[in-house]
Amino acid sequence: MKLLNKGFVLGMAMVWSLAPAASHAAAEPTGAEVYEHCNVKYPGEDQRSRLSIILRDKDNNEKKNVYRRFWKGYKGKDGVFDKMVLFTEFPPDARGAAFMRWAYTDQTDKNADQWIYLPVLKKIRRVSVRDPGDSFLGSDLTYADISDNPINPGRHKLLRRMEKGDMEVFGVETVPTNPDKALYSRVITWFTRNGASWDSCHKRQVDYYDKRGEPLKQQFIKWQRVGKAWVWDEVLVRNVQTGHSSVFQVSDVEINVDLDEEVFTERALRLGARRAESR
C-alpha cells in the first residue's frame, strides 16, 4: 500500500509541477474561501448536450455509451435540485433506452427518484437509489460525486498555494464533519485561478481517499465555457486500487434553451429524444 501512496502523490506532483510561490501570506485566502468561490460554477439554467462515457478495465477492455442529455436546474423549488434525462444513442442494440433522474436538495433529506425506459419491454420502471455511493451508470463516479458536494458539510483547509505567471493553484483538503455518513475520509481538490478575479477559478483535479485513509481514485477535469456557463469538456476518473477508469466527454452543448417541463416526464421517456428536441 505504501507503493500505492507513493504513486498517488507522484501523480499529483506531475500534474502540478509548479514551483512553490513566494510568500504571500498576507493575501492568502482560507480553504473555505477558495472552496466557496471555485467549487461550484454557473452551469446555465438548462442544458442540451451529448454525453459519451467510456469505461476501461485494468486489462484495457473498453465499453462505450453515447447519450443525448437534457438537464435543468431548479434552485431548490419544491425541494428539487435538478432534473436530467438521458436517451441512449450508442450502442445500437440499446438505442432508445432512456434514464431520468430527479435530484433533491439536502434539506429534504430525500434520495433521488430515477426511472428507466427499455424499448424492448415498452415499459418504464422506477429504480430506487439505495445509497448515494452507488456507481453512476457503471462509472468510477458515484451519484454523490456528481452532486455539488459529496461529503457536505465538511471542513476545508488550504494545504498549498502555488503560482506560475498569472496562474495560481490552490490545494484544498476537505474532511467530513460526520465521518460515519461520509463516503471518503478526505478529499483534496485542486483549483486554478488566472488573474485576480475569482470568476476564472475552477476545479481541475480531485483526489479521493477511502474510509481507511488510503488513496482511492483521481478525477481530472477539463472545462469548456459556453457563454457565461461552465460545462465539463472531458473528465477522466481513475481508480488507483482497481485499475478501472472512466472518461466522460460532453459535446454539442447548448445553454439556456428554455426546456419544457414535459421533457422531464415518464411520457417523454417513451416518446424519445426526437420529441424532446422539439420541446
N, C-alpha and C positions, 0 to 999 in steps of 0.2 A: 504493500500500500504506500510505502514511502516513495517508491519509484513513480507511482501514480501522482502523488502530490507534487513531485519534482517536475513531471511533465506538464501538469496543470499550471503551475506557477511559471514555468518556462514559456508556455503558450501565451500567457498574459504579457510576459516581458517582450516577446517577439512582436506582438501586436502594438504595444505601446512602447516602442523602442525610442523613447524620447529622453533627452537629458532632463534631470530634475531642474525645476525652475529655481531661479534666485529667490531669496526670501521675500515674500510679500505678505508677511503675517498680518499686517495691519488691515489689508484689504481682503483677507481670505474669508470666504463665506463659510457658513456651517454646513454640515452634511444635510440637515433638514432644509436649508435654503436652496441648495443645489437640487435636491430631490423635488422640491415643490416647483421650481422653475422648469426643470428639464425632463422629468419622468413622463408626464402626460402632455402630448401636443394636440393641437386642434385638428381633429380628423375630418372636419366638414359636418354639415347637418345630416347628409346621407351620402352613400357611395354606390356606384355601379362599376364592377371591375371583373377581371378574370383571375382566378387563383389556381396556380399549379402547385401540387405538393409531391415531392419526390422523396421516397423513403429508401434508404440503403442499409442493409445489414452489415455485419462485420466482414462478411465474405464478398462484399460489394455487389450483392444481388439487389436489383433495383425494381421498385414499383412506382408507377406514376399515375396520378389522377389530376384531371383538369375540371374546374368548376366555373360556372357563371355565378357571380356573387352579388347579392344585393344586401345592403346594410343601412340601418337608420338608427340614430341616437335619439333618446327620449328625455335625457336630462332628469331622470327621476320622476317623470309624470306618471301618476298612478302606480308608483313603485317600480316602473320599468326603466332599466338602464339602457339596453339597446335590443334590436331585433336583427336577425340575419337569416338569409335563405341562400342555400347552395343548390344549383342544378348541375348534375354531372354531365359533362361533355365527353370525357375520355376516362376509361377505355370504352370502346364501342358497346361491349356487352352490358355496361352499366349506364349507358346513356338514358336520360330521362329520370333516373333515380334522383330524389330530392331530399334535402335535410333542412329543417327550420329550427331555430333556437331563439327563445325569448330569455334574456338575462335580466335579473332584478337587482335593485340596489342593496347594499349591505344592510341598510336599515330594515328591510323587510325580512331579513334572516330566512330567505326562501331560495331553494335551489332553482336552477334554470328549468324551464319547460322545453322539451325537444320533441320533434316529430320527424319521421322518415316516410317517404313515399316510394314504394317499389312497384314499377310499372308492370312487372311480370304478374304480380298478385293483384294489381289495381287496388291496393289497399293502403291506407295511412295508419301507421302505428305510432303510438306515443311511447317515447323512450325515456325512462327515468334516469336522472343523474344522481347516483348514489353517493359520489364522492367528488369534490372539486379537483381532486388529484388524479381523476381518470384521464386517460390519454385523449387528446383532441384529434379525432379522425385517424387514430393509429400512429400519430407522430410522436416526437420526443417532447412536445409541449403539452401541458395539462390545460384543462379548462380554466384553472386558477391562473396559470401563466399568461393567458391571453386576456385576462381581465386587467383592470388598472393596477392593482397591487395584490400580488399573490399572498403576501403574508402581512397584510394590513390589519390592524395597526402595527407599526414597527418603529424601532428607534434607528435613526440614521446618523452615521458618523463619517466625517470626511477622513479617509485614510491617506489620500495622496493627491497632490495637485502638481501638474507639470505644465510647461509651456514650450511651444515651438513656433516662433514667429508670432503671428496674431492668434494662434490656436492654443486653447487651454484644454487640458484633460483633467477630469475630476474622477477619482475613485471613491465611491460611497458604499460603505457597508451598512446593510440593513439586517437587524436581528428582530425576531418576533417578540412582542410583549407577552404573548401567550404561547410558549413553545409547544404545549400539548396539542394545540389545534393547528400548528403550522406544518406545512409540507417540508420546509427546509430549516436547518439550524441557522443558516445565514445566507445572504445573497449579496454579492459585490457587483455593483453596477458602475460601468464606465461611461461617462458623459463627455462630449466635446462641445466647446463654445468657440466661435470665431468672432473676435472683437469683444466689445464691452457689453453688447446687448444680450440679455437672456433669451431673446426671441430665437437666436440661432442655436441655442444649446439643446442638444438632443442625445438620446441613448444610443450607444454604439456597441456595447458588449455587456453581457450579464453572465456572471459565474455563480452557479448554484452549488450548495453544499448539502449533503443529505443529513438525516437526523443524527448520524454518528459524528458529523463534522467533517466527513470525507468529501473531496471533490466529486460531483455527480455529473454535471453537464455544463456546456458553454453555449451561449447564444450570441451570434454576430449579426448585426443589423445594418443594412443599407437602406437609406430613405430616398423618397422622391417628393418633391414639392409640386402640388397641383393647386395653383392659385395660392391661397393662404393656408391650405391644408397640408398636413404631413401624413404621408401614406408609406407603408412598407414597400420597398422595391424588391429586395431579396433578403431572406433571413436563413441563416444556417444554424442548426442546433445539433450539437454533437455530444452524445452520452459517452463520457470517458470511461465508464465502468463496463458498458456492454459493447462498445464499438458501433452501435447503431447511430444513424444520423438522419436528419430531415432537412429538406430545403423547401422554403416557401417562396414562390415568385408571384408578384402581383403586376398585372399589365392592363392596358385598355381602361385606365382609371378615369371615371367621370365623377365630379363632386357637385353636390347641391343640385341634384336633378329633380327634386321635389317628388320623390317616390310616394305612390299612393299607399294607404293603409292596406288595400286589398292585396298587395304583393306579399304581405306577411300573414297569410291565412292558409288554412288547410286546403281550401278551394284552389288557391294559387299553385300549391304543390302538384295537384292533379293536372292543371292546365299547362304547366311547363314554362320554360324560360322565355319562349317566344311571346307568350301572352304577358308575362311580367315586364318584358322590354317595352311594351306599349303603354304601361301604366305610368 
